[in-house]
Amino acid sequence: MFSNKTISNKLILKTLVTLVVVTLIASCTESETAMADPVQAKASLSKTRLAKSAPISLDVYKSPTCGCCKKWIEHIDDNGFQSKTHSIADVSVIKSKKGIEPRYRSCHTAISKEGYVFEGHVPAKYIQKFLSEKHDDNVIGLSVPAMPVGSPGMEVEDKFGPYRVLLLKADGTNEIYAKVQSYEQQF
């Protein structure tokens, strides 16, 4: 009645239909997630893209007792970085060695394999952007001076204070690299 060719064609057709149905269900789920919480969906998509590429290594120097540093490290590790933490008693030695002026300092310093510094609670997205760009030889990195409330690692309930991400130069000057006006803008 049925030839092997007919059975084979039916099997192929059933397999293709199954793949199409599974794909449609998966895309509906992603769309529902995006409509329910667009910020969450964007963060999830961003993390998925980053997971596909190799993580960017950062050496992070911090005080052994700093809790906000630990939270910032979790933030960068969740956003495409792989941190190696160095807990040291006097972090100012590293800051001075890398040319970070006291007015630009915060509680921790991260250093990329290229030697760029990321001082304080710099959001991962700005570090990624910075590392994807070409910079003059006098640029040493980015800084979020002090510890702004609501920056990554400095979350306190729903409080947020706008802040600036500064581009640091070897001569001690800076330029505004980014203005962060809302919590959501950091991600």
N, C-alpha and C positions, 0 to 999 in steps of 0.2 A: 504494500500500500504506500508507505512513505519511503523515500530513498534516503540514504545517508546524507546527501546534499541538502535535502529539505529539512531534516532534523538539525543539521549543522547551521543552516540559515536561521531557523527558529531560535536556536540557542544564542546565536550572535545577536539577534533582534531583542531577545529578552534581556540580555546583558546590557545592551545599549540603553534600553528603556529604564532599567534599574539605575544605571549611572546618571541618567538625566533626572530621574525623580530624586535621587539622593542629592544631587547638585542643587536642584530647586529648593529642597527642604533646607539645606545648609544656607543658601543665600537668603531665604526668608528669615531664618533665625538671626543672621547678621543684621539684616535690615531692621528687624524688630528691636534688636539691642540698640542700634544706632538711633532709632526713633525714641526709645525709652530713655536713654541717657547718652546724648551725643558726645559729651566730654569723656565718659567712660569708654565709649566705642572708639573714639579717636585715640585715646591712650592705649587701648588694647591693640588696635591696628598698628600703632607706632611701635609697640613692644614686639609685635609679631615680625614686623619688617626688620627691627634691630636684631632679633634673635637669629635671623637668617644670615646676617653678616657676622664676621668675627668681632668679639668684644674689643673695645679700646682699653688698653691697660693704663691705669693711673696708680702712682704711689701716693698714698695719703698719709701725711704726718699730722698727728694730733696728740693731745694730752690723754693720758691713760684714763682719766675720769670724766671726759666730756661726753654727755649723752646726746647733745644735738649733733655732734660729729657722726655718731653712730647712725642717727636717722638720715643724715645727708648721704652717708656712704650707702645705705640701703636704697636711697633715691637714685644714685648714679648706677648702682649695680642692677637696679630694675629697669634701667633705661639705656642698655647697650654698653656698659662699662664693666670692667673687671678690676676691682680695687685690691691693692695690697696695702694693708694698714700697718703703719709704724707708730706705735705709741711711745712717745718720748717725753721726758720731763720738761725740757725747754725747747719748745717749737720755734722760738724766736731765732735760734741759731740757723735753722733751715731758711727762714724768711729773709734774714740778713744775707745769707750766702746767695740766695736767688735774686736779690736786689729789690725786694718788696719793701717799700717805704712804710714806716709805722702808721701813717694816716690811711693806708690801704689795707691794713691787716684785719684779720678776723681770727677765729678760733682754730682753723685747720688750713693746711696747704696741700693741694694735690699737684703732682708733677707728671706730665706726659713723657713718653719715651723720647719725644723730640726736645724735651727740656722746658716746655712751656709750663707756667704756673697758673693754677686756678685757686685763688685765695677766697676762702669763706664759702658761703652758701650759694654758689653760682649754679643756676639750674642746668641740668644735663643737656637740654636742647641748645643752650648757648655754647657750651663746651663743644658739642658735636659740630655746630655751625662754625665756630672758631677754627677747629682742627681741619675742617674741609676747605678753608680759605688759605691763600698765600699771604704772608705778612712780611713787613720790612724787618730788617735785622735788629732794629731797636725795640721791637715789640717783645715783651716778656710773658704776657698772658692776660688773664681776666681777673677781676676782683669784685666781690660784693662786700664792701667794708662793713665793719660792725656785724650785727646779727639781726637783720630786719625781720620783724614779726610776720609770719606767713610765708617766708621764703622756704625752699625745700630744707627740711630738718628743723625748722623753727615754727612749725605749725602750733598754734594755740587756739583751740576751739575754732571759731569761724573768723578770727581776727586776721586782718591783713593790712600792711602798710606799704604803699608804693615805694619802689627803690630803683636804683640804677646799677647796671652792670658796667664796670669800667674796663677799658682797654689800657693796660699798663705798659709804660715804656721804660727803657733802661735808664733814661735820664731823670726819672722820678716824676715825669708828667703823665697825664692820662687824657683819654677822650671817652666820651659816653659811647659805649658799645650798644646798649639797649636800655630802654626805659620800661620797667615792668609796672603796669598800672593796676593789674588785677591778679588774683590767685590763678585763674584759669590760663592766663597768658604765659605762665611759666612752663606749660607742658605742651 
